[in-house]
Amino acid sequence: MEDLPSQEKLISFEDLASAKGYSPQRPNRGDFKNVSHILKAKGSNGKPINLRFDVKKIKNLKQSQDWMWIEFKNSNGELGWVHGDSHFVVFERNLDFVVVNRKELLQMLSSGKKVRYDLPFVNLAKKAKYRIYKRAGKKEEITQINIKDIKDLESCQIWLKKDAASE
């Protein structure tokens, strides 16, 4: 296992996007649902385009690197971030960012081949792998899927943090 970057050398999504030639911006509050970053880029026709990203930051360095949380409904019972306005969802991990097209991710999740919608909700987070987890008295509906399923999606890209550190 490779050493984790020290606190002084932690690479942000903005740092890496800039190193890749994008111009990162924060969206205006209320413009979009579940969009944390807008990256300006040149389209194939040379005209500028704005790509919307929802970055799921790592909560702590001990967090699982293999299982990612997906939110179908938020704590208010409204549509969760997987149904938001972003073009891409980004899962931060210790050494990289996993970037995937949100619609392709949602299509995979909705196919019924991975997440078990046909089974009762589970009430323990440790049982949420491919099952819908719902806490008592709460309205959110979330699940965990393995990162290998995300990596199997055609749109998936891995942005290594060391690429920005070497700039």
TORGUPA-972981 format. One record per residue: residue number from 0; residue in one letter; x, y, z of N, C-alpha, C in turn. Coordinates in nm, 3 decimals. Atoms other than C-alpha are relative to their C-alpha. Example, Ala and Ser with C-alpha at 12.3 -4.5 7.8 and 13.67 -1.06 7.14 Angstrom:
# TORGUPA-972981
+-----+---+---------+---------+---------+---------+---------+---------+---------+---------+---------+
|   k | r |    n_c1 |    n_c2 |    n_c3 |   ca_c1 |   ca_c2 |   ca_c3 |    c_c1 |    c_c2 |    c_c3 |
+-----+---+---------+---------+---------+---------+---------+---------+---------+---------+---------+
|   0 | a |   0.089 |  -0.119 |   0.000 |   1.230 |  -0.450 |   0.780 |   0.090 |   0.120 |   0.000 |
|   1 | s |  -0.082 |  -0.119 |  -0.006 |   1.367 |  -0.106 |   0.714 |  -0.077 |   0.109 |   0.073 |
+-----+---+---------+---------+---------+---------+---------+---------+---------+---------+---------+
***
This chain:
# TORGUPA-972981
+-----+---+---------+---------+---------+---------+---------+---------+---------+---------+---------+
|   k | r |    n_c1 |    n_c2 |    n_c3 |   ca_c1 |   ca_c2 |   ca_c3 |    c_c1 |    c_c2 |    c_c3 |
+-----+---+---------+---------+---------+---------+---------+---------+---------+---------+---------+
|   0 | m |   0.085 |  -0.119 |   0.000 |   0.000 |   0.000 |   0.000 |   0.089 |   0.124 |   0.000 |
|   1 | e |  -0.075 |  -0.124 |   0.012 |   0.133 |   0.338 |  -0.098 |  -0.031 |   0.092 |   0.119 |
|   2 | d |   0.022 |  -0.093 |  -0.110 |   0.178 |   0.601 |   0.174 |  -0.105 |   0.103 |  -0.038 |
|   3 | l |   0.098 |  -0.105 |   0.023 |  -0.103 |   0.851 |   0.214 |   0.072 |   0.134 |  -0.004 |
|   4 | p |  -0.062 |  -0.131 |   0.001 |  -0.024 |   1.212 |   0.133 |  -0.009 |   0.064 |   0.139 |
|   5 | s |   0.006 |  -0.069 |  -0.129 |   0.062 |   1.422 |   0.439 |  -0.105 |   0.110 |  -0.007 |
|   6 | q |   0.103 |  -0.105 |  -0.002 |  -0.186 |   1.687 |   0.548 |   0.041 |   0.119 |  -0.086 |
|   7 | e |  -0.046 |  -0.116 |   0.077 |   0.030 |   1.957 |   0.384 |  -0.011 |  -0.025 |  -0.151 |
|   8 | k |  -0.003 |   0.032 |   0.142 |   0.023 |   1.776 |   0.052 |  -0.133 |  -0.052 |  -0.053 |
|   9 | l |   0.129 |   0.049 |   0.046 |  -0.347 |   1.686 |   0.032 |  -0.041 |   0.075 |  -0.126 |
|  10 | i |   0.036 |  -0.056 |   0.130 |  -0.467 |   1.744 |  -0.323 |  -0.151 |   0.014 |  -0.008 |
|  11 | s |   0.145 |  -0.021 |   0.014 |  -0.809 |   1.898 |  -0.379 |  -0.043 |  -0.031 |  -0.143 |
|  12 | f |   0.055 |   0.022 |   0.133 |  -1.037 |   1.829 |  -0.672 |   0.031 |   0.120 |  -0.089 |
|  13 | e |  -0.029 |  -0.121 |   0.077 |  -0.984 |   2.192 |  -0.780 |   0.145 |  -0.001 |  -0.051 |
|  14 | d |  -0.141 |   0.008 |   0.040 |  -0.604 |   2.142 |  -0.783 |   0.018 |  -0.093 |  -0.120 |
|  15 | l |  -0.017 |   0.100 |   0.105 |  -0.631 |   1.833 |  -0.997 |  -0.069 |   0.044 |  -0.130 |
|  16 | a |   0.070 |  -0.049 |   0.120 |  -0.889 |   1.985 |  -1.235 |   0.082 |   0.108 |  -0.070 |
|  17 | s |  -0.085 |  -0.105 |   0.058 |  -0.662 |   2.287 |  -1.285 |   0.121 |  -0.061 |  -0.070 |
|  18 | a |  -0.115 |   0.068 |   0.060 |  -0.365 |   2.056 |  -1.353 |  -0.038 |  -0.069 |  -0.131 |
|  19 | k |   0.048 |   0.065 |   0.122 |  -0.579 |   1.884 |  -1.619 |  -0.048 |   0.100 |  -0.105 |
|  20 | g |   0.034 |  -0.101 |   0.099 |  -0.647 |   2.216 |  -1.794 |  -0.139 |   0.059 |   0.012 |
|  21 | y |   0.133 |  -0.057 |  -0.021 |  -0.994 |   2.295 |  -1.659 |   0.011 |   0.127 |   0.083 |
|  22 | s |   0.011 |  -0.118 |  -0.086 |  -1.097 |   2.622 |  -1.495 |  -0.113 |  -0.026 |   0.099 |
|  23 | p |   0.105 |   0.034 |  -0.097 |  -1.281 |   2.517 |  -1.178 |  -0.064 |   0.125 |   0.062 |
|  24 | q |   0.076 |  -0.105 |  -0.067 |  -1.551 |   2.737 |  -1.025 |  -0.100 |  -0.065 |   0.093 |
|  25 | r |   0.109 |   0.044 |  -0.086 |  -1.804 |   2.704 |  -0.748 |  -0.128 |   0.058 |  -0.059 |
|  26 | p |   0.125 |  -0.054 |   0.054 |  -2.165 |   2.738 |  -0.867 |  -0.061 |   0.100 |   0.099 |
|  27 | n |   0.075 |  -0.090 |  -0.087 |  -2.383 |   3.017 |  -0.734 |  -0.101 |  -0.082 |   0.079 |
|  28 | r |   0.092 |   0.073 |  -0.088 |  -2.592 |   2.897 |  -0.443 |  -0.140 |   0.001 |  -0.060 |
|  29 | g |   0.137 |   0.009 |   0.050 |  -2.930 |   2.773 |  -0.564 |  -0.012 |  -0.016 |  -0.150 |
|  30 | d |   0.007 |   0.017 |   0.146 |  -2.838 |   2.753 |  -0.934 |  -0.033 |  -0.143 |  -0.039 |
|  31 | f |   0.016 |   0.141 |   0.034 |  -2.827 |   2.373 |  -0.936 |  -0.018 |  -0.081 |   0.128 |
|  32 | k |   0.009 |   0.094 |  -0.113 |  -2.917 |   2.083 |  -0.710 |   0.115 |  -0.098 |  -0.008 |
|  33 | n |  -0.108 |   0.098 |  -0.011 |  -2.624 |   1.872 |  -0.596 |   0.110 |   0.022 |  -0.103 |
|  34 | v |  -0.115 |  -0.033 |   0.084 |  -2.354 |   2.049 |  -0.794 |   0.097 |   0.077 |   0.089 |
|  35 | s |  -0.098 |  -0.065 |  -0.087 |  -2.040 |   2.136 |  -0.598 |   0.106 |   0.077 |  -0.079 |
|  36 | h |  -0.103 |  -0.062 |   0.082 |  -1.810 |   2.238 |  -0.886 |  -0.047 |   0.012 |  -0.145 |
|  37 | i |   0.019 |  -0.015 |   0.144 |  -1.833 |   2.371 |  -1.240 |   0.139 |   0.012 |  -0.061 |
|  38 | l |  -0.129 |  -0.006 |   0.070 |  -1.538 |   2.305 |  -1.469 |  -0.024 |   0.056 |  -0.140 |
|  39 | k |   0.010 |  -0.058 |   0.134 |  -1.503 |   2.527 |  -1.774 |   0.103 |  -0.070 |  -0.088 |
|  40 | a |  -0.088 |   0.068 |   0.095 |  -1.355 |   2.352 |  -2.077 |  -0.036 |   0.046 |  -0.140 |
|  41 | k |   0.030 |  -0.030 |   0.141 |  -1.337 |   2.394 |  -2.454 |  -0.066 |  -0.122 |  -0.060 |
|  42 | g |   0.071 |   0.108 |   0.067 |  -1.587 |   2.187 |  -2.645 |   0.070 |  -0.038 |  -0.130 |
|  43 | s |  -0.063 |   0.048 |   0.124 |  -1.501 |   1.996 |  -2.962 |  -0.010 |   0.104 |  -0.112 |
|  44 | n |   0.014 |  -0.105 |   0.101 |  -1.623 |   2.295 |  -3.165 |   0.075 |   0.128 |   0.039 |
|  45 | g |  -0.078 |  -0.114 |  -0.045 |  -1.393 |   2.531 |  -2.972 |  -0.075 |   0.095 |   0.092 |
|  46 | k |   0.080 |  -0.086 |  -0.088 |  -1.678 |   2.694 |  -2.781 |   0.012 |  -0.049 |   0.144 |
|  47 | p |  -0.011 |   0.043 |  -0.141 |  -1.658 |   2.695 |  -2.400 |  -0.124 |  -0.076 |   0.045 |
|  48 | i |   0.111 |   0.075 |  -0.061 |  -1.869 |   2.445 |  -2.210 |   0.022 |  -0.005 |   0.151 |
|  49 | n |  -0.005 |   0.012 |  -0.145 |  -1.951 |   2.416 |  -1.842 |  -0.044 |  -0.140 |   0.038 |
|  50 | l |   0.030 |   0.135 |  -0.048 |  -1.938 |   2.069 |  -1.690 |  -0.029 |   0.007 |   0.148 |
|  51 | r |   0.041 |  -0.005 |  -0.140 |  -2.122 |   2.022 |  -1.359 |   0.042 |  -0.129 |   0.071 |
|  52 | f |  -0.051 |   0.112 |  -0.079 |  -1.965 |   1.796 |  -1.094 |  -0.057 |   0.005 |   0.141 |
|  53 | d |   0.036 |   0.013 |  -0.141 |  -2.086 |   1.672 |  -0.756 |   0.110 |  -0.084 |   0.064 |
|  54 | v |  -0.114 |   0.067 |  -0.060 |  -1.776 |   1.586 |  -0.555 |  -0.039 |  -0.052 |   0.138 |
|  55 | k |   0.027 |   0.066 |  -0.128 |  -1.827 |   1.338 |  -0.270 |   0.133 |  -0.013 |   0.072 |
|  56 | k |  -0.130 |  -0.004 |  -0.067 |  -1.538 |   1.426 |  -0.042 |   0.014 |  -0.115 |   0.099 |
|  57 | i |  -0.030 |   0.104 |  -0.097 |  -1.370 |   1.166 |   0.171 |  -0.021 |   0.059 |   0.139 |
|  58 | k |   0.032 |  -0.051 |  -0.134 |  -1.493 |   1.201 |   0.529 |   0.118 |  -0.017 |   0.096 |
|  59 | n |  -0.120 |   0.022 |  -0.082 |  -1.187 |   1.050 |   0.696 |   0.087 |  -0.103 |  -0.072 |
|  60 | l |  -0.094 |   0.086 |   0.071 |  -0.878 |   0.858 |   0.588 |  -0.020 |  -0.148 |   0.028 |
|  61 | k |   0.028 |   0.141 |  -0.030 |  -1.008 |   0.537 |   0.747 |  -0.125 |  -0.050 |  -0.073 |
|  62 | q |   0.121 |   0.036 |   0.074 |  -1.323 |   0.541 |   0.533 |   0.032 |  -0.106 |  -0.105 |
|  63 | s |  -0.022 |   0.106 |   0.097 |  -1.362 |   0.239 |   0.308 |   0.033 |   0.058 |  -0.138 |
|  64 | q |  -0.039 |  -0.041 |   0.135 |  -1.191 |   0.281 |  -0.027 |  -0.071 |  -0.084 |  -0.106 |
|  65 | d |   0.065 |   0.094 |   0.092 |  -1.398 |   0.001 |  -0.181 |  -0.151 |   0.016 |  -0.009 |
|  66 | w |   0.146 |  -0.012 |  -0.004 |  -1.758 |   0.088 |  -0.086 |  -0.041 |   0.146 |   0.004 |
|  67 | m |   0.045 |  -0.138 |   0.013 |  -1.924 |   0.412 |  -0.193 |  -0.149 |   0.011 |   0.033 |
|  68 | w |   0.140 |  -0.025 |  -0.035 |  -2.247 |   0.551 |  -0.050 |  -0.071 |   0.070 |  -0.115 |
|  69 | i |   0.085 |  -0.059 |   0.103 |  -2.525 |   0.637 |  -0.296 |  -0.130 |   0.045 |   0.067 |
|  70 | e |   0.121 |  -0.056 |  -0.062 |  -2.816 |   0.862 |  -0.192 |  -0.114 |   0.006 |  -0.102 |
|  71 | f |   0.120 |  -0.004 |   0.084 |  -3.153 |   0.790 |  -0.356 |  -0.097 |   0.106 |   0.049 |
|  72 | k |   0.083 |  -0.102 |  -0.063 |  -3.351 |   1.006 |  -0.112 |   0.082 |   0.061 |   0.113 |
|  73 | n |  -0.076 |  -0.066 |  -0.105 |  -3.207 |   1.266 |   0.123 |  -0.077 |  -0.005 |   0.133 |
|  74 | s |   0.059 |   0.008 |  -0.134 |  -3.289 |   1.318 |   0.491 |  -0.139 |   0.064 |   0.007 |
|  75 | n |   0.134 |  -0.058 |   0.006 |  -3.597 |   1.523 |   0.393 |  -0.097 |  -0.086 |  -0.081 |
|  76 | g |   0.085 |   0.085 |   0.083 |  -3.731 |   1.240 |   0.175 |  -0.008 |   0.045 |  -0.145 |
|  77 | e |  -0.002 |  -0.050 |   0.137 |  -3.660 |   1.439 |  -0.142 |   0.102 |  -0.080 |  -0.081 |
|  78 | l |  -0.095 |   0.072 |   0.084 |  -3.468 |   1.301 |  -0.439 |   0.142 |   0.031 |   0.043 |
|  79 | g |  -0.138 |  -0.013 |  -0.045 |  -3.107 |   1.241 |  -0.341 |   0.092 |   0.047 |  -0.110 |
|  80 | w |  -0.097 |  -0.058 |   0.091 |  -2.788 |   1.356 |  -0.508 |   0.017 |  -0.080 |  -0.130 |
|  81 | v |  -0.015 |   0.078 |   0.124 |  -2.786 |   1.070 |  -0.761 |  -0.101 |   0.046 |  -0.106 |
|  82 | h |   0.100 |  -0.055 |   0.091 |  -3.092 |   1.244 |  -0.914 |   0.022 |   0.150 |  -0.025 |
|  83 | g |  -0.027 |  -0.144 |   0.007 |  -2.929 |   1.593 |  -0.906 |   0.028 |   0.051 |  -0.140 |
|  84 | d |  -0.025 |  -0.070 |   0.126 |  -2.823 |   1.837 |  -1.177 |   0.142 |  -0.016 |  -0.053 |
|  85 | s |  -0.138 |   0.013 |   0.044 |  -2.460 |   1.728 |  -1.207 |   0.010 |  -0.088 |  -0.124 |
|  86 | h |  -0.031 |   0.088 |   0.113 |  -2.317 |   1.580 |  -1.525 |   0.082 |  -0.120 |   0.050 |
|  87 | f |  -0.091 |   0.103 |  -0.050 |  -2.057 |   1.384 |  -1.325 |  -0.003 |  -0.004 |   0.152 |
|  88 | v |  -0.017 |   0.020 |  -0.143 |  -2.025 |   1.240 |  -0.975 |   0.146 |  -0.040 |   0.020 |
|  89 | v |  -0.141 |   0.026 |  -0.030 |  -1.678 |   1.229 |  -0.821 |   0.009 |  -0.055 |   0.141 |
|  90 | f |  -0.022 |   0.062 |  -0.131 |  -1.590 |   0.994 |  -0.535 |   0.147 |   0.019 |   0.036 |
|  91 | e |  -0.138 |  -0.017 |  -0.043 |  -1.280 |   1.106 |  -0.350 |   0.043 |  -0.120 |   0.082 |
|  92 | r |  -0.063 |   0.105 |  -0.079 |  -1.053 |   0.833 |  -0.217 |   0.137 |   0.052 |   0.044 |
|  93 | n |  -0.127 |  -0.047 |  -0.054 |  -0.717 |   0.856 |  -0.041 |   0.098 |   0.043 |  -0.109 |
|  94 | l |  -0.103 |  -0.025 |   0.101 |  -0.505 |   0.846 |  -0.357 |  -0.054 |   0.049 |  -0.135 |
|  95 | d |   0.056 |  -0.038 |   0.130 |  -0.748 |   0.939 |  -0.635 |  -0.142 |   0.053 |   0.013 |
|  96 | f |   0.140 |  -0.037 |   0.015 |  -1.081 |   1.074 |  -0.750 |  -0.057 |  -0.091 |  -0.108 |
|  97 | v |   0.067 |   0.086 |   0.098 |  -1.319 |   0.834 |  -0.929 |  -0.113 |   0.084 |  -0.059 |
|  98 | v |   0.094 |  -0.087 |   0.070 |  -1.516 |   1.033 |  -1.188 |  -0.090 |  -0.087 |  -0.089 |
|  99 | v |   0.092 |   0.080 |   0.081 |  -1.830 |   0.888 |  -1.347 |  -0.120 |   0.086 |  -0.042 |
| 100 | n |   0.120 |  -0.069 |   0.049 |  -2.122 |   1.015 |  -1.555 |  -0.117 |  -0.035 |   0.091 |
| 101 | r |   0.109 |   0.023 |  -0.095 |  -2.415 |   1.059 |  -1.315 |  -0.115 |  -0.078 |  -0.063 |
| 102 | k |   0.112 |   0.071 |   0.065 |  -2.678 |   0.941 |  -1.566 |   0.034 |  -0.146 |  -0.024 |
| 103 | e |  -0.040 |   0.139 |   0.020 |  -2.480 |   0.628 |  -1.648 |  -0.001 |  -0.076 |   0.133 |
| 104 | l |   0.006 |   0.061 |  -0.133 |  -2.441 |   0.556 |  -1.275 |  -0.144 |  -0.028 |   0.039 |
| 105 | l |   0.141 |   0.017 |  -0.035 |  -2.814 |   0.607 |  -1.220 |  -0.064 |  -0.112 |  -0.083 |
| 106 | q |   0.053 |   0.108 |   0.086 |  -2.895 |   0.379 |  -1.516 |   0.043 |  -0.137 |   0.053 |
| 107 | m |  -0.049 |   0.127 |  -0.055 |  -2.676 |   0.103 |  -1.369 |  -0.074 |  -0.034 |   0.129 |
| 108 | l |   0.068 |   0.023 |  -0.126 |  -2.837 |   0.146 |  -1.027 |  -0.148 |  -0.035 |  -0.020 |
| 109 | s |   0.143 |   0.023 |   0.026 |  -3.189 |   0.144 |  -1.176 |  -0.027 |  -0.130 |  -0.074 |
| 110 | s |   0.019 |   0.120 |   0.081 |  -3.130 |  -0.171 |  -1.381 |  -0.054 |  -0.117 |   0.080 |
| 111 | g |   0.047 |   0.111 |  -0.084 |  -3.220 |  -0.393 |  -1.085 |   0.096 |  -0.116 |   0.006 |
| 112 | k |  -0.096 |   0.110 |   0.002 |  -2.912 |  -0.606 |  -1.144 |   0.097 |   0.005 |   0.116 |
| 113 | k |  -0.095 |  -0.015 |  -0.110 |  -2.710 |  -0.472 |  -0.851 |  -0.072 |   0.023 |   0.134 |
| 114 | v |   0.066 |  -0.036 |  -0.126 |  -2.917 |  -0.299 |  -0.581 |  -0.132 |  -0.076 |   0.012 |
| 115 | r |   0.117 |   0.086 |  -0.022 |  -3.187 |  -0.520 |  -0.429 |  -0.119 |   0.080 |   0.052 |
| 116 | y |   0.121 |  -0.075 |  -0.035 |  -3.504 |  -0.308 |  -0.436 |  -0.112 |  -0.093 |   0.044 |
| 117 | d |   0.106 |   0.096 |  -0.028 |  -3.712 |  -0.624 |  -0.403 |   0.004 |  -0.053 |   0.144 |
| 118 | l |  -0.013 |   0.046 |  -0.138 |  -3.591 |  -0.689 |  -0.046 |  -0.034 |   0.113 |   0.097 |
| 119 | p |   0.033 |  -0.106 |  -0.097 |  -3.699 |  -0.505 |   0.270 |   0.121 |   0.088 |   0.029 |
| 120 | f |  -0.107 |  -0.092 |  -0.041 |  -3.500 |  -0.202 |   0.385 |   0.080 |  -0.063 |   0.112 |
| 121 | v |  -0.082 |   0.042 |  -0.113 |  -3.211 |  -0.269 |   0.621 |   0.016 |   0.119 |   0.094 |
| 122 | n |  -0.011 |  -0.108 |  -0.097 |  -3.161 |  -0.071 |   0.941 |   0.139 |   0.011 |   0.063 |
| 123 | l |  -0.138 |  -0.010 |  -0.046 |  -2.787 |  -0.121 |   0.995 |   0.089 |   0.034 |  -0.119 |
| 124 | a |  -0.087 |  -0.043 |   0.109 |  -2.523 |   0.056 |   0.785 |   0.086 |  -0.114 |  -0.054 |
| 125 | k |  -0.086 |   0.109 |   0.045 |  -2.308 |  -0.257 |   0.775 |  -0.073 |  -0.100 |  -0.090 |
| 126 | k |   0.079 |   0.088 |   0.087 |  -2.594 |  -0.437 |   0.593 |  -0.042 |   0.070 |  -0.130 |
| 127 | a |   0.047 |  -0.083 |   0.112 |  -2.632 |  -0.162 |   0.327 |   0.065 |  -0.032 |  -0.134 |
| 128 | k |  -0.066 |   0.033 |   0.126 |  -2.417 |  -0.328 |   0.061 |  -0.103 |  -0.058 |  -0.098 |
| 129 | y |   0.099 |   0.034 |   0.103 |  -2.649 |  -0.342 |  -0.243 |  -0.142 |  -0.013 |   0.056 |
| 130 | r |   0.133 |  -0.002 |  -0.060 |  -2.947 |  -0.302 |  -0.008 |  -0.033 |   0.144 |   0.035 |
| 131 | i |   0.043 |  -0.134 |  -0.036 |  -3.151 |   0.008 |   0.072 |   0.001 |   0.012 |   0.153 |
| 132 | y |  -0.015 |  -0.025 |  -0.143 |  -3.056 |   0.140 |   0.417 |  -0.087 |   0.119 |   0.038 |
| 133 | k |   0.087 |  -0.106 |  -0.048 |  -3.308 |   0.347 |   0.609 |   0.003 |  -0.003 |   0.152 |
| 134 | r |  -0.001 |  -0.007 |  -0.146 |  -3.267 |   0.465 |   0.968 |  -0.141 |   0.023 |   0.051 |
| 135 | a |   0.131 |  -0.016 |  -0.061 |  -3.567 |   0.451 |   1.199 |  -0.030 |   0.148 |   0.019 |
| 136 | g |   0.042 |  -0.138 |  -0.017 |  -3.758 |   0.778 |   1.194 |   0.061 |   0.098 |  -0.098 |
| 137 | k |  -0.063 |  -0.087 |   0.100 |  -3.555 |   0.915 |   0.901 |  -0.056 |  -0.031 |  -0.138 |
| 138 | k |   0.059 |   0.016 |   0.133 |  -3.656 |   0.962 |   0.538 |   0.101 |  -0.036 |  -0.108 |
| 139 | e |  -0.098 |   0.028 |   0.105 |  -3.326 |   0.902 |   0.357 |  -0.004 |  -0.147 |  -0.041 |
| 140 | e |  -0.015 |   0.135 |   0.054 |  -3.275 |   0.596 |   0.139 |   0.135 |  -0.002 |  -0.070 |
| 141 | i |  -0.136 |   0.005 |   0.052 |  -2.911 |   0.511 |   0.072 |   0.045 |  -0.145 |  -0.011 |
| 142 | t |  -0.056 |   0.133 |   0.015 |  -2.706 |   0.213 |  -0.031 |   0.151 |   0.014 |  -0.019 |
| 143 | q |  -0.142 |   0.002 |   0.031 |  -2.344 |   0.113 |  -0.076 |   0.022 |  -0.092 |  -0.120 |
| 144 | i |  -0.040 |   0.086 |   0.112 |  -2.197 |  -0.018 |  -0.399 |   0.152 |  -0.005 |  -0.005 |
| 145 | n |  -0.144 |   0.020 |   0.006 |  -1.852 |  -0.153 |  -0.462 |   0.059 |   0.086 |  -0.112 |
| 146 | i |  -0.067 |  -0.088 |   0.097 |  -1.609 |   0.075 |  -0.645 |   0.026 |  -0.073 |  -0.131 |
| 147 | k |  -0.026 |   0.074 |   0.125 |  -1.542 |  -0.205 |  -0.898 |  -0.118 |   0.012 |  -0.096 |
| 148 | d |   0.117 |  -0.018 |   0.087 |  -1.899 |  -0.163 |  -1.027 |   0.001 |   0.138 |  -0.066 |
| 149 | i |  -0.012 |  -0.135 |   0.057 |  -1.838 |   0.209 |  -1.077 |   0.111 |   0.001 |  -0.105 |
| 150 | k |  -0.112 |   0.005 |   0.094 |  -1.504 |   0.139 |  -1.246 |  -0.036 |  -0.074 |  -0.129 |
| 151 | d |   0.043 |   0.074 |   0.119 |  -1.683 |  -0.098 |  -1.489 |  -0.083 |   0.086 |  -0.096 |
| 152 | l |   0.081 |  -0.087 |   0.085 |  -1.894 |   0.191 |  -1.624 |   0.089 |   0.063 |  -0.108 |
| 153 | e |  -0.076 |  -0.050 |   0.114 |  -1.783 |   0.317 |  -1.966 |   0.058 |   0.140 |   0.024 |
| 154 | s |  -0.043 |  -0.139 |  -0.020 |  -1.756 |   0.680 |  -1.851 |   0.103 |   0.017 |   0.112 |
| 155 | c |  -0.085 |  -0.012 |  -0.119 |  -1.541 |   0.606 |  -1.544 |   0.143 |   0.041 |  -0.036 |
| 156 | q |  -0.139 |  -0.044 |   0.011 |  -1.209 |   0.789 |  -1.516 |   0.058 |   0.005 |   0.141 |
| 157 | i |  -0.071 |  -0.010 |  -0.127 |  -0.953 |   0.770 |  -1.236 |   0.097 |   0.117 |  -0.011 |
| 158 | w |  -0.091 |  -0.114 |  -0.004 |  -0.783 |   1.101 |  -1.158 |   0.091 |  -0.018 |   0.120 |
| 159 | l |  -0.096 |   0.023 |  -0.108 |  -0.470 |   1.027 |  -0.954 |   0.044 |   0.131 |   0.063 |
| 160 | k |  -0.040 |  -0.122 |  -0.071 |  -0.387 |   1.285 |  -0.689 |   0.147 |   0.033 |  -0.024 |
| 161 | k |  -0.144 |  -0.025 |   0.022 |  -0.014 |   1.242 |  -0.755 |   0.022 |   0.078 |  -0.131 |
| 162 | d |  -0.014 |  -0.076 |   0.124 |  -0.074 |   1.389 |  -1.104 |   0.000 |   0.150 |   0.026 |
| 163 | a |   0.002 |  -0.143 |  -0.034 |  -0.154 |   1.727 |  -0.946 |   0.120 |   0.036 |   0.084 |
| 164 | a |  -0.113 |  -0.026 |  -0.088 |   0.124 |   1.696 |  -0.690 |   0.129 |   0.016 |  -0.079 |
| 165 | s |  -0.123 |  -0.007 |   0.080 |   0.382 |   1.656 |  -0.967 |   0.004 |   0.123 |  -0.090 |
| 166 | e |   0.005 |  -0.121 |   0.085 |   0.272 |   1.977 |  -1.144 |   0.087 |   0.109 |   0.057 |
+-----+---+---------+---------+---------+---------+---------+---------+---------+---------+---------+
***
